């Protein structure tokens, strides 16, 4: 039994060794085949490169022979171009700037009289308020007590006055006593009126209509009005921007302004410059301008806005793409198409340019309406 097991083990070992040799041989053949394929591809690539070089050399040789035989054909080599017939149009130049939205009416509410303790608060942040609406009630207990005391004194003074007057009407007493009693009544009435007016300052009302942008006070706290309640009228907005001083002669009150606030998704607002600053900022070297904005719930103070101030406009002028205007040592020029015999050829024309904006440039001189100008292929 032991002998058979040993023999069986030898047989298995021999079979495993044979299988390993077969696998190794197969892998070796596969690697050789793969290597052979790559070599074939490389050889084919080299062959094609050589053929291409031979063809390129032959093409150059033929071109040289043609150029020698027909010199003019080399000079008048045909090129594909695009031609546009010039038509007069309007041209507008804008100054692109960035501005900030602000409100014309921004009010920090303050007490008309002295500061006092808040007994009633009738507003919270974000509320919409109307002009004259009650916002805060201050502690008025002391003033009410004073008013009550004066009213008691007034009742007594009026009683004395009435008695003195009745006696005087009966010929008893003196006129001085009547006048004195009357003065006492008048003085007390004035004191009550003044104190009542003082008491009214305990009630704080909204000076404008708008939104409660800040409410930084609570009941029981001291209300002094130092930035504790801020009201903003968002229906009366404007854009403030600083214009560089080199535009001081070109930007005027009444100039058209196009305003956009990309975050709102709204189209451009059209407005005009309503205010121009009278001084140049020493730090920014710019002057301030203002332009009104329409009422819009998406527009908010301190929001950034993009402005285009129109500073130049001309009607029925020649305008071309700025990229087709080229420059050499003599100045600026463009290419136009002209007919020469039975052929069309290009001609270099010097031009004088004006303002440019958004890829277009105004041509002051050198071109006329109806001329065919080359707009593509001009580089060649």
Order of alpha helices (4+ residues) and beta strands (2+ residues): alpha-alpha-beta-beta-beta-beta-beta-beta-alpha-alpha-beta-beta-beta-beta-beta-beta-beta-beta-beta-beta-beta-beta-beta-beta-beta
